[in-house]
């Protein structure tokens, strides 16, 4: 776990955690300008910890640790201090954790499917409305 530098490439499985703004703590597979990088030995470890990070971000766990008056941020020290024990505790309940990950992945797939449907509905609506503009 360390601060990400722009242009840096990592050979081992990894993901990034945003460290500035109100979305601090948000995990992503693509690099952010202001982020930490978490590097793992295996892809499975990465996926397990990614979903723990996602659940902490979604539950707004990091809001209590934000500093700064104009642009809030979380320090690497604070992140390490809080993330490691929390992730370890959640990994102990490994079977429940695996079930939760599967449920979260399924929900994410459903969410993506619904977003695509909404996009198609909007395109159809616009096509119908454009007919009135042509006449």
N, CA, C and O atoms as a GROMACS GRO file, in nm:
protein
  540
    1UNK      N    1   0.085  -0.116   0.000
    1UNK     CA    2   0.000   0.000   0.000
    1UNK      C    3   0.090   0.123   0.000
    1UNK      O    4   0.171   0.142   0.091
    2UNK      N    5   0.075   0.207  -0.104
    2UNK     CA    6   0.158   0.327  -0.112
    2UNK      C    7   0.088   0.430  -0.200
    2UNK      O    8  -0.014   0.400  -0.263
    3UNK      N    9   0.141   0.551  -0.202
    3UNK     CA   10   0.087   0.656  -0.288
    3UNK      C   11   0.122   0.626  -0.433
    3UNK      O   12   0.234   0.586  -0.463
    4UNK      N   13   0.026   0.646  -0.520
    4UNK     CA   14   0.046   0.623  -0.663
    4UNK      C   15   0.111   0.747  -0.725
    4UNK      O   16   0.073   0.860  -0.695
    5UNK      N   17   0.208   0.723  -0.812
    5UNK     CA   18   0.270   0.832  -0.889
    5UNK      C   19   0.226   0.818  -1.034
    5UNK      O   20   0.225   0.708  -1.089
    6UNK      N   21   0.189   0.928  -1.095
    6UNK     CA   22   0.143   0.927  -1.235
    6UNK      C   23   0.249   0.865  -1.325
    6UNK      O   24   0.368   0.894  -1.311
    7UNK      N   25   0.205   0.780  -1.416
    7UNK     CA   26   0.296   0.716  -1.511
    7UNK      C   27   0.358   0.588  -1.459
    7UNK      O   28   0.427   0.518  -1.534
    8UNK      N   29   0.335   0.556  -1.333
    8UNK     CA   30   0.391   0.434  -1.274
    8UNK      C   31   0.308   0.314  -1.318
    8UNK      O   32   0.185   0.321  -1.320
    9UNK      N   33   0.374   0.204  -1.352
    9UNK     CA   34   0.306   0.081  -1.391
    9UNK      C   35   0.342  -0.029  -1.292
    9UNK      O   36   0.454  -0.034  -1.242
   10UNK      N   37   0.246  -0.116  -1.265
   10UNK     CA   38   0.263  -0.220  -1.165
   10UNK      C   39   0.243  -0.356  -1.231
   10UNK      O   40   0.145  -0.377  -1.302
   11UNK      N   41   0.335  -0.447  -1.208
   11UNK     CA   42   0.329  -0.578  -1.271
   11UNK      C   43   0.234  -0.673  -1.197
   11UNK      O   44   0.164  -0.753  -1.259
   12UNK      N   45   0.231  -0.662  -1.066
   12UNK     CA   46   0.147  -0.752  -0.986
   12UNK      C   47   0.003  -0.702  -0.984
   12UNK      O   48  -0.022  -0.586  -1.015
   13UNK      N   49  -0.092  -0.790  -0.947
   13UNK     CA   50  -0.232  -0.747  -0.936
   13UNK      C   51  -0.245  -0.629  -0.839
   13UNK      O   52  -0.183  -0.628  -0.733
   14UNK      N   53  -0.325  -0.530  -0.877
   14UNK     CA   54  -0.337  -0.409  -0.796
   14UNK      C   55  -0.469  -0.337  -0.827
   14UNK      O   56  -0.535  -0.365  -0.927
   15UNK      N   57  -0.505  -0.245  -0.738
   15UNK     CA   58  -0.613  -0.152  -0.766
   15UNK      C   59  -0.582  -0.021  -0.693
   15UNK      O   60  -0.490  -0.015  -0.612
   16UNK      N   61  -0.661   0.081  -0.722
   16UNK     CA   62  -0.634   0.215  -0.671
   16UNK      C   63  -0.746   0.261  -0.579
   16UNK      O   64  -0.861   0.220  -0.594
   17UNK      N   65  -0.711   0.347  -0.484
   17UNK     CA   66  -0.807   0.406  -0.391
   17UNK      C   67  -0.792   0.557  -0.401
   17UNK      O   68  -0.684   0.612  -0.378
   18UNK      N   69  -0.901   0.626  -0.435
   18UNK     CA   70  -0.901   0.771  -0.443
   18UNK      C   71  -0.875   0.828  -0.304
   18UNK      O   72  -0.933   0.780  -0.206
   19UNK      N   73  -0.788   0.931  -0.293
   19UNK     CA   74  -0.758   0.985  -0.160
   19UNK      C   75  -0.793   1.133  -0.144
   19UNK      O   76  -0.764   1.191  -0.039
   20UNK      N   77  -0.852   1.196  -0.245
   20UNK     CA   78  -0.893   1.336  -0.232
   20UNK      C   79  -1.038   1.354  -0.273
   20UNK      O   80  -1.088   1.287  -0.363
   21UNK      N   81  -1.103   1.446  -0.204
   21UNK     CA   82  -1.242   1.477  -0.237
   21UNK      C   83  -1.339   1.398  -0.151
   21UNK      O   84  -1.299   1.317  -0.068
   22UNK      N   85  -1.467   1.424  -0.173
   22UNK     CA   86  -1.571   1.356  -0.094
   22UNK      C   87  -1.585   1.209  -0.130
   22UNK      O   88  -1.650   1.133  -0.057
   23UNK      N   89  -1.525   1.166  -0.241
   23UNK     CA   90  -1.526   1.025  -0.278
   23UNK      C   91  -1.399   0.954  -0.233
   23UNK      O   92  -1.367   0.846  -0.284
   24UNK      N   93  -1.326   1.012  -0.140
   24UNK     CA   94  -1.205   0.948  -0.087
   24UNK      C   95  -1.240   0.809  -0.037
   24UNK      O   96  -1.342   0.788   0.029
   25UNK      N   97  -1.153   0.714  -0.069
   25UNK     CA   98  -1.175   0.575  -0.031
   25UNK      C   99  -1.236   0.493  -0.142
   25UNK      O  100  -1.250   0.372  -0.128
   26UNK      N  101  -1.273   0.557  -0.253
   26UNK     CA  102  -1.336   0.486  -0.365
   26UNK      C  103  -1.233   0.400  -0.438
   26UNK      O  104  -1.132   0.452  -0.486
   27UNK      N  105  -1.257   0.270  -0.446
   27UNK     CA  106  -1.165   0.183  -0.519
   27UNK      C  107  -1.196   0.182  -0.668
   27UNK      O  108  -1.310   0.200  -0.709
   28UNK      N  109  -1.092   0.162  -0.749
   28UNK     CA  110  -1.111   0.155  -0.893
   28UNK      C  111  -0.994   0.078  -0.954
   28UNK      O  112  -0.884   0.079  -0.900
   29UNK      N  113  -1.020   0.013  -1.065
   29UNK     CA  114  -0.914  -0.063  -1.132
   29UNK      C  115  -0.824   0.027  -1.216
   29UNK      O  116  -0.712  -0.012  -1.249
   30UNK      N  117  -0.871   0.145  -1.249
   30UNK     CA  118  -0.791   0.242  -1.325
   30UNK      C  119  -0.735   0.346  -1.228
   30UNK      O  120  -0.797   0.376  -1.126
   31UNK      N  121  -0.620   0.401  -1.260
   31UNK     CA  122  -0.554   0.497  -1.171
   31UNK      C  123  -0.628   0.630  -1.165
   31UNK      O  124  -0.682   0.677  -1.264
   32UNK      N  125  -0.629   0.688  -1.047
   32UNK     CA  126  -0.675   0.824  -1.025
   32UNK      C  127  -0.552   0.912  -1.012
   32UNK      O  128  -0.444   0.861  -0.981
   33UNK      N  129  -0.566   1.041  -1.036
   33UNK     CA  130  -0.454   1.132  -1.017
   33UNK      C  131  -0.409   1.132  -0.871
   33UNK      O  132  -0.290   1.121  -0.843
   34UNK      N  133  -0.501   1.142  -0.780
   34UNK     CA  134  -0.471   1.143  -0.637
   34UNK      C  135  -0.520   1.011  -0.578
   34UNK      O  136  -0.636   0.998  -0.540
   35UNK      N  137  -0.430   0.914  -0.571
   35UNK     CA  138  -0.474   0.784  -0.521
   35UNK      C  139  -0.361   0.707  -0.454
   35UNK      O  140  -0.243   0.738  -0.468
   36UNK      N  141  -0.404   0.606  -0.380
   36UNK     CA  142  -0.314   0.508  -0.323
   36UNK      C  143  -0.323   0.385  -0.413
   36UNK      O  144  -0.425   0.365  -0.480
   37UNK      N  145  -0.219   0.305  -0.416
   37UNK     CA  146  -0.223   0.180  -0.490
   37UNK      C  147  -0.204   0.066  -0.390
   37UNK      O  148  -0.116   0.072  -0.303
   38UNK      N  149  -0.285  -0.037  -0.402
   38UNK     CA  150  -0.272  -0.157  -0.320
   38UNK      C  151  -0.227  -0.269  -0.412
   38UNK      O  152  -0.293  -0.297  -0.512
   39UNK      N  153  -0.116  -0.333  -0.380
   39UNK     CA  154  -0.055  -0.434  -0.464
   39UNK      C  155  -0.064  -0.569  -0.394
   39UNK      O  156  -0.042  -0.578  -0.273
   40UNK      N  157  -0.097  -0.674  -0.471
   40UNK     CA  158  -0.120  -0.808  -0.415
   40UNK      C  159  -0.037  -0.912  -0.487
   40UNK      O  160   0.016  -0.888  -0.595
   41UNK      N  161  -0.027  -1.029  -0.424
   41UNK     CA  162   0.045  -1.141  -0.484
   41UNK      C  163  -0.041  -1.215  -0.587
   41UNK      O  164   0.010  -1.261  -0.690
   42UNK      N  165  -0.172  -1.227  -0.559
   42UNK     CA  166  -0.260  -1.301  -0.649
   42UNK      C  167  -0.382  -1.217  -0.686
   42UNK      O  168  -0.419  -1.122  -0.617
   43UNK      N  169  -0.443  -1.255  -0.798
   43UNK     CA  170  -0.564  -1.188  -0.845
   43UNK      C  171  -0.679  -1.211  -0.747
   43UNK      O  172  -0.762  -1.122  -0.727
   44UNK      N  173  -0.685  -1.329  -0.687
   44UNK     CA  174  -0.792  -1.361  -0.591
   44UNK      C  175  -0.784  -1.271  -0.468
   44UNK      O  176  -0.887  -1.222  -0.420
   45UNK      N  177  -0.665  -1.250  -0.416
   45UNK     CA  178  -0.647  -1.159  -0.302
   45UNK      C  179  -0.694  -1.019  -0.338
   45UNK      O  180  -0.762  -0.953  -0.261
   46UNK      N  181  -0.657  -0.976  -0.458
   46UNK     CA  182  -0.694  -0.842  -0.504
   46UNK      C  183  -0.846  -0.827  -0.507
   46UNK      O  184  -0.901  -0.728  -0.458
   47UNK      N  185  -0.914  -0.926  -0.565
   47UNK     CA  186  -1.060  -0.919  -0.575
   47UNK      C  187  -1.127  -0.918  -0.439
   47UNK      O  188  -1.221  -0.842  -0.416
   48UNK      N  189  -1.078  -1.001  -0.347
   48UNK     CA  190  -1.135  -1.004  -0.212
   48UNK      C  191  -1.124  -0.868  -0.145
   48UNK      O  192  -1.221  -0.817  -0.091
   49UNK      N  193  -1.005  -0.810  -0.149
   49UNK     CA  194  -0.982  -0.682  -0.082
   49UNK      C  195  -1.052  -0.568  -0.157
   49UNK      O  196  -1.097  -0.472  -0.094
   50UNK      N  197  -1.060  -0.577  -0.290
   50UNK     CA  198  -1.131  -0.475  -0.367
   50UNK      C  199  -1.275  -0.461  -0.319
   50UNK      O  200  -1.324  -0.350  -0.301
   51UNK      N  201  -1.343  -0.572  -0.298
   51UNK     CA  202  -1.483  -0.566  -0.257
   51UNK      C  203  -1.498  -0.518  -0.114
   51UNK      O  204  -1.599  -0.458  -0.080
   52UNK      N  205  -1.400  -0.545  -0.030
   52UNK     CA  206  -1.402  -0.488   0.105
   52UNK      C  207  -1.388  -0.337   0.096
   52UNK      O  208  -1.461  -0.263   0.162
   53UNK      N  209  -1.294  -0.291   0.013
   53UNK     CA  210  -1.274  -0.147  -0.006
   53UNK      C  211  -1.400  -0.083  -0.063
   53UNK      O  212  -1.438   0.027  -0.022
   54UNK      N  213  -1.465  -0.150  -0.157
   54UNK     CA  214  -1.588  -0.098  -0.217
   54UNK      C  215  -1.698  -0.085  -0.110
   54UNK      O  216  -1.769   0.016  -0.106
   55UNK      N  217  -1.711  -0.185  -0.025
   55UNK     CA  218  -1.816  -0.180   0.078
   55UNK      C  219  -1.787  -0.069   0.179
   55UNK      O  220  -1.880  -0.003   0.226
   56UNK      N  221  -1.660  -0.047   0.213
   56UNK     CA  222  -1.626   0.062   0.306
   56UNK      C  223  -1.657   0.198   0.242
   56UNK      O  224  -1.709   0.287   0.309
   57UNK      N  225  -1.625   0.213   0.114
   57UNK     CA  226  -1.653   0.339   0.047
   57UNK      C  227  -1.803   0.363   0.036
   57UNK      O  228  -1.851   0.473   0.065
   58UNK      N  229  -1.878   0.261  -0.007
   58UNK     CA  230  -2.023   0.276  -0.025
   58UNK      C  231  -2.092   0.310   0.107
   58UNK      O  232  -2.191   0.383   0.109
   59UNK      N  233  -2.039   0.258   0.218
   59UNK     CA  234  -2.100   0.284   0.349
   59UNK      C  235  -2.051   0.415   0.410
   59UNK      O  236  -2.084   0.448   0.524
   60UNK      N  237  -1.970   0.491   0.333
   60UNK     CA  238  -1.917   0.621   0.375
   60UNK      C  239  -1.830   0.610   0.500
   60UNK      O  240  -1.825   0.702   0.581
   61UNK      N  241  -1.761   0.497   0.514
   61UNK     CA  242  -1.674   0.471   0.627
   61UNK      C  243  -1.564   0.576   0.638
   61UNK      O  244  -1.526   0.613   0.749
   62UNK      N  245  -1.512   0.625   0.526
   62UNK     CA  246  -1.396   0.714   0.526
   62UNK      C  247  -1.431   0.858   0.557
   62UNK      O  248  -1.340   0.938   0.582
   63UNK      N  249  -1.557   0.895   0.556
   63UNK     CA  250  -1.596   1.034   0.580
   63UNK      C  251  -1.547   1.084   0.716
   63UNK      O  252  -1.511   1.201   0.730
   64UNK      N  253  -1.546   0.998   0.815
   64UNK     CA  254  -1.504   1.040   0.948
   64UNK      C  255  -1.353   1.068   0.957
   64UNK      O  256  -1.308   1.131   1.052
   65UNK      N  257  -1.276   1.024   0.858
   65UNK     CA  258  -1.131   1.042   0.859
   65UNK      C  259  -1.083   1.150   0.763
   65UNK      O  260  -0.963   1.173   0.751
   66UNK      N  261  -1.175   1.217   0.695
   66UNK     CA  262  -1.136   1.321   0.599
   66UNK      C  263  -1.083   1.445   0.672
   66UNK      O  264  -1.135   1.484   0.776
   67UNK      N  265  -0.979   1.504   0.615
   67UNK     CA  266  -0.920   1.627   0.666
   67UNK      C  267  -0.924   1.732   0.556
   67UNK      O  268  -0.951   1.701   0.440
   68UNK      N  269  -0.898   1.855   0.594
   68UNK     CA  270  -0.892   1.962   0.495
   68UNK      C  271  -1.022   2.038   0.488
   68UNK      O  272  -1.130   1.979   0.495
   69UNK      N  273  -1.011   2.169   0.474
   69UNK     CA  274  -1.131   2.253   0.474
   69UNK      C  275  -1.184   2.279   0.333
   69UNK      O  276  -1.305   2.287   0.314
   70UNK      N  277  -1.096   2.291   0.234
   70UNK     CA  278  -1.141   2.320   0.099
   70UNK      C  279  -1.160   2.190   0.020
   70UNK      O  280  -1.269   2.163  -0.030
   71UNK      N  281  -1.054   2.111   0.010
   71UNK     CA  282  -1.062   1.982  -0.057
   71UNK      C  283  -1.030   1.875   0.047
   71UNK      O  284  -0.914   1.861   0.087
   72UNK      N  285  -1.130   1.801   0.091
   72UNK     CA  286  -1.103   1.698   0.193
   72UNK      C  287  -1.017   1.586   0.135
   72UNK      O  288  -1.025   1.556   0.016
   73UNK      N  289  -0.937   1.525   0.220
   73UNK     CA  290  -0.852   1.415   0.177
   73UNK      C  291  -0.830   1.321   0.295
   73UNK      O  292  -0.857   1.356   0.410
   74UNK      N  293  -0.780   1.203   0.264
   74UNK     CA  294  -0.741   1.109   0.369
   74UNK      C  295  -0.592   1.080   0.351
   74UNK      O  296  -0.544   1.058   0.240
   75UNK      N  297  -0.521   1.080   0.463
   75UNK     CA  298  -0.376   1.057   0.456
   75UNK      C  299  -0.347   0.908   0.444
   75UNK      O  300  -0.428   0.824   0.485
   76UNK      N  301  -0.231   0.876   0.388
   76UNK     CA  302  -0.191   0.737   0.374
   76UNK      C  303  -0.178   0.671   0.510
   76UNK      O  304  -0.216   0.555   0.528
   77UNK      N  305  -0.123   0.743   0.606
   77UNK     CA  306  -0.108   0.691   0.742
   77UNK      C  307  -0.244   0.652   0.800
   77UNK      O  308  -0.260   0.541   0.852
   78UNK      N  309  -0.340   0.742   0.791
   78UNK     CA  310  -0.475   0.717   0.844
   78UNK      C  311  -0.542   0.601   0.769
   78UNK      O  312  -0.608   0.517   0.830
   79UNK      N  313  -0.523   0.597   0.638
   79UNK     CA  314  -0.582   0.491   0.558
   79UNK      C  315  -0.528   0.355   0.600
   79UNK      O  316  -0.604   0.262   0.623
   80UNK      N  317  -0.395   0.344   0.611
   80UNK     CA  318  -0.333   0.217   0.652
   80UNK      C  319  -0.380   0.176   0.791
   80UNK      O  320  -0.414   0.060   0.816
   81UNK      N  321  -0.381   0.274   0.881
   81UNK     CA  322  -0.418   0.247   1.020
   81UNK      C  323  -0.559   0.191   1.032
   81UNK      O  324  -0.583   0.103   1.114
   82UNK      N  325  -0.651   0.239   0.952
   82UNK     CA  326  -0.791   0.196   0.962
   82UNK      C  327  -0.825   0.082   0.867
   82UNK      O  328  -0.906  -0.004   0.901
   83UNK      N  329  -0.765   0.080   0.749
   83UNK     CA  330  -0.803  -0.019   0.649
   83UNK      C  331  -0.754  -0.160   0.684
   83UNK      O  332  -0.831  -0.256   0.676
   84UNK      N  333  -0.630  -0.173   0.723
   84UNK     CA  334  -0.573  -0.306   0.749
   84UNK      C  335  -0.651  -0.384   0.855
   84UNK      O  336  -0.686  -0.499   0.830
   85UNK      N  337  -0.678  -0.326   0.974
   85UNK     CA  338  -0.755  -0.404   1.073
   85UNK      C  339  -0.898  -0.436   1.027
   85UNK      O  340  -0.950  -0.544   1.052
   86UNK      N  341  -0.959  -0.340   0.958
   86UNK     CA  342  -1.096  -0.361   0.911
   86UNK      C  343  -1.100  -0.473   0.806
   86UNK      O  344  -1.186  -0.560   0.812
   87UNK      N  345  -1.007  -0.471   0.712
   87UNK     CA  346  -1.002  -0.575   0.609
   87UNK      C  347  -0.971  -0.710   0.670
   87UNK      O  348  -1.031  -0.810   0.630
   88UNK      N  349  -0.880  -0.716   0.764
   88UNK     CA  350  -0.845  -0.842   0.830
   88UNK      C  351  -0.965  -0.900   0.903
   88UNK      O  352  -0.992  -1.020   0.894
   89UNK      N  353  -1.038  -0.816   0.974
   89UNK     CA  354  -1.156  -0.862   1.048
   89UNK      C  355  -1.263  -0.916   0.952
   89UNK      O  356  -1.325  -1.019   0.978
   90UNK      N  357  -1.284  -0.846   0.842
   90UNK     CA  358  -1.385  -0.891   0.746
   90UNK      C  359  -1.341  -1.019   0.673
   90UNK      O  360  -1.426  -1.101   0.637
   91UNK      N  361  -1.211  -1.038   0.652
   91UNK     CA  362  -1.162  -1.157   0.583
   91UNK      C  363  -1.171  -1.282   0.672
   91UNK      O  364  -1.175  -1.394   0.621
   92UNK      N  365  -1.174  -1.263   0.804
   92UNK     CA  366  -1.187  -1.378   0.895
   92UNK      C  367  -1.318  -1.452   0.871
   92UNK      O  368  -1.324  -1.574   0.882
   93UNK      N  369  -1.419  -1.377   0.839
   93UNK     CA  370  -1.550  -1.436   0.809
   93UNK      C  371  -1.554  -1.466   0.659
   93UNK      O  372  -1.638  -1.413   0.586
   94UNK      N  373  -1.462  -1.551   0.614
   94UNK     CA  374  -1.435  -1.570   0.472
   94UNK      C  375  -1.556  -1.622   0.393
   94UNK      O  376  -1.583  -1.572   0.284
   95UNK      N  377  -1.628  -1.720   0.444
   95UNK     CA  378  -1.743  -1.774   0.369
   95UNK      C  379  -1.852  -1.668   0.350
   95UNK      O  380  -1.906  -1.652   0.241
   96UNK      N  381  -1.882  -1.597   0.457
   96UNK     CA  382  -1.982  -1.490   0.447
   96UNK      C  383  -1.932  -1.381   0.352
   96UNK      O  384  -2.010  -1.325   0.274
   97UNK      N  385  -1.803  -1.353   0.359
   97UNK     CA  386  -1.743  -1.254   0.270
   97UNK      C  387  -1.758  -1.296   0.124
   97UNK      O  388  -1.793  -1.214   0.040
   98UNK      N  389  -1.732  -1.424   0.093
   98UNK     CA  390  -1.745  -1.474  -0.044
   98UNK      C  391  -1.890  -1.461  -0.093
   98UNK      O  392  -1.914  -1.420  -0.206
   99UNK      N  393  -1.986  -1.494  -0.007
   99UNK     CA  394  -2.127  -1.481  -0.044
   99UNK      C  395  -2.162  -1.335  -0.071
   99UNK      O  396  -2.232  -1.304  -0.167
  100UNK      N  397  -2.113  -1.247   0.014
  100UNK     CA  398  -2.140  -1.105  -0.004
  100UNK      C  399  -2.079  -1.052  -0.133
  100UNK      O  400  -2.141  -0.972  -0.202
  101UNK      N  401  -1.959  -1.098  -0.166
  101UNK     CA  402  -1.895  -1.056  -0.290
  101UNK      C  403  -1.977  -1.101  -0.410
  101UNK      O  404  -1.998  -1.023  -0.504
  102UNK      N  405  -2.024  -1.225  -0.409
  102UNK     CA  406  -2.107  -1.275  -0.519
  102UNK      C  407  -2.235  -1.193  -0.533
  102UNK      O  408  -2.276  -1.160  -0.644
  103UNK      N  409  -2.297  -1.162  -0.418
  103UNK     CA  410  -2.419  -1.082  -0.422
  103UNK      C  411  -2.391  -0.942  -0.477
  103UNK      O  412  -2.469  -0.889  -0.556
  104UNK      N  413  -2.281  -0.881  -0.434
  104UNK     CA  414  -2.245  -0.747  -0.482
  104UNK      C  415  -2.216  -0.748  -0.632
  104UNK      O  416  -2.254  -0.656  -0.703
  105UNK      N  417  -2.148  -0.852  -0.680
  105UNK     CA  418  -2.118  -0.862  -0.823
  105UNK      C  419  -2.247  -0.876  -0.903
  105UNK      O  420  -2.264  -0.814  -1.008
  106UNK      N  421  -2.338  -0.959  -0.854
  106UNK     CA  422  -2.466  -0.978  -0.921
  106UNK      C  423  -2.545  -0.847  -0.925
  106UNK      O  424  -2.602  -0.812  -1.028
  107UNK      N  425  -2.547  -0.776  -0.814
  107UNK     CA  426  -2.616  -0.647  -0.810
  107UNK      C  427  -2.554  -0.547  -0.906
  107UNK      O  428  -2.625  -0.470  -0.971
  108UNK      N  429  -2.423  -0.547  -0.916
  108UNK     CA  430  -2.353  -0.456  -1.008
  108UNK      C  431  -2.389  -0.489  -1.153
  108UNK      O  432  -2.412  -0.399  -1.234
  109UNK      N  433  -2.395  -0.619  -1.185
  109UNK     CA  434  -2.435  -0.659  -1.320
  109UNK      C  435  -2.577  -0.613  -1.350
  109UNK      O  436  -2.605  -0.563  -1.459
  110UNK      N  437  -2.668  -0.631  -1.253
  110UNK     CA  438  -2.806  -0.588  -1.271
  110UNK      C  439  -2.814  -0.437  -1.289
  110UNK      O  440  -2.890  -0.387  -1.372
  111UNK      N  441  -2.736  -0.364  -1.211
  111UNK     CA  442  -2.733  -0.219  -1.221
  111UNK      C  443  -2.686  -0.176  -1.360
  111UNK      O  444  -2.745  -0.087  -1.421
  112UNK      N  445  -2.581  -0.239  -1.410
  112UNK     CA  446  -2.531  -0.208  -1.545
  112UNK      C  447  -2.636  -0.239  -1.651
  112UNK      O  448  -2.654  -0.162  -1.745
  113UNK      N  449  -2.705  -0.351  -1.635
  113UNK     CA  450  -2.811  -0.389  -1.729
  113UNK      C  451  -2.921  -0.284  -1.730
  113UNK      O  452  -2.969  -0.246  -1.836
  114UNK      N  453  -2.962  -0.237  -1.612
  114UNK     CA  454  -3.068  -0.137  -1.604
  114UNK      C  455  -3.022  -0.003  -1.662
  114UNK      O  456  -3.101   0.067  -1.727
  115UNK      N  457  -2.896   0.032  -1.641
  115UNK     CA  458  -2.845   0.157  -1.700
  115UNK      C  459  -2.850   0.150  -1.852
  115UNK      O  460  -2.885   0.248  -1.918
  116UNK      N  461  -2.814   0.034  -1.908
  116UNK     CA  462  -2.819   0.018  -2.054
  116UNK      C  463  -2.963   0.031  -2.103
  116UNK      O  464  -2.988   0.095  -2.205
  117UNK      N  465  -3.057  -0.030  -2.031
  117UNK     CA  466  -3.198  -0.021  -2.070
  117UNK      C  467  -3.249   0.124  -2.064
  117UNK      O  468  -3.321   0.168  -2.153
  118UNK      N  469  -3.211   0.195  -1.960
  118UNK     CA  470  -3.253   0.335  -1.948
  118UNK      C  471  -3.195   0.417  -2.062
  118UNK      O  472  -3.262   0.504  -2.118
  119UNK      N  473  -3.070   0.391  -2.098
  119UNK     CA  474  -3.006   0.460  -2.209
  119UNK      C  475  -3.082   0.433  -2.339
  119UNK      O  476  -3.106   0.525  -2.418
  120UNK      N  477  -3.121   0.307  -2.363
  120UNK     CA  478  -3.196   0.273  -2.484
  120UNK      C  479  -3.334   0.340  -2.485
  120UNK      O  480  -3.380   0.387  -2.589
  121UNK      N  481  -3.398   0.344  -2.369
  121UNK     CA  482  -3.528   0.410  -2.359
  121UNK      C  483  -3.515   0.558  -2.394
  121UNK      O  484  -3.597   0.612  -2.468
  122UNK      N  485  -3.411   0.622  -2.342
  122UNK     CA  486  -3.389   0.764  -2.372
  122UNK      C  487  -3.361   0.786  -2.520
  122UNK      O  488  -3.409   0.884  -2.578
  123UNK      N  489  -3.284   0.697  -2.581
  123UNK     CA  490  -3.258   0.710  -2.724
  123UNK      C  491  -3.386   0.696  -2.805
  123UNK      O  492  -3.409   0.771  -2.900
  124UNK      N  493  -3.471   0.599  -2.769
  124UNK     CA  494  -3.598   0.583  -2.840
  124UNK      C  495  -3.687   0.705  -2.822
  124UNK      O  496  -3.751   0.750  -2.917
  125UNK      N  497  -3.692   0.758  -2.701
  125UNK     CA  498  -3.772   0.877  -2.674
  125UNK      C  499  -3.724   0.993  -2.762
  125UNK      O  500  -3.804   1.064  -2.822
  126UNK      N  501  -3.593   1.011  -2.767
  126UNK     CA  502  -3.537   1.119  -2.848
  126UNK      C  503  -3.567   1.099  -2.996
  126UNK      O  504  -3.595   1.195  -3.068
  127UNK      N  505  -3.561   0.975  -3.044
  127UNK     CA  506  -3.591   0.947  -3.184
  127UNK      C  507  -3.737   0.983  -3.216
  127UNK      O  508  -3.766   1.040  -3.320
  128UNK      N  509  -3.827   0.948  -3.125
  128UNK     CA  510  -3.969   0.979  -3.145
  128UNK      C  511  -3.989   1.131  -3.144
  128UNK      O  512  -4.062   1.185  -3.228
  129UNK      N  513  -3.926   1.199  -3.050
  129UNK     CA  514  -3.942   1.344  -3.041
  129UNK      C  515  -3.881   1.416  -3.160
  129UNK      O  516  -3.929   1.521  -3.200
  130UNK      N  517  -3.776   1.361  -3.216
  130UNK     CA  518  -3.711   1.421  -3.332
  130UNK      C  519  -3.804   1.418  -3.453
  130UNK      O  520  -3.794   1.504  -3.541
  131UNK      N  521  -3.895   1.322  -3.460
  131UNK     CA  522  -3.992   1.317  -3.570
  131UNK      C  523  -4.078   1.444  -3.572
  131UNK      O  524  -4.113   1.493  -3.680
  132UNK      N  525  -4.112   1.496  -3.455
  132UNK     CA  526  -4.192   1.617  -3.448
  132UNK      C  527  -4.115   1.738  -3.494
  132UNK      O  528  -4.172   1.833  -3.547
  133UNK      N  529  -3.986   1.735  -3.473
  133UNK     CA  530  -3.903   1.847  -3.512
  133UNK      C  531  -3.889   1.857  -3.664
  133UNK      O  532  -3.879   1.966  -3.719
  134UNK      N  533  -3.888   1.742  -3.730
  134UNK     CA  534  -3.870   1.736  -3.875
  134UNK      C  535  -3.995   1.787  -3.947
  134UNK      O  536  -3.984   1.852  -4.052
  135UNK      N  537  -4.110   1.760  -3.895
  135UNK     CA  538  -4.236   1.798  -3.963
  135UNK      C  539  -4.261   1.944  -3.963
  135UNK      O  540  -4.362   1.989  -4.016
   0.00000   0.00000   0.00000
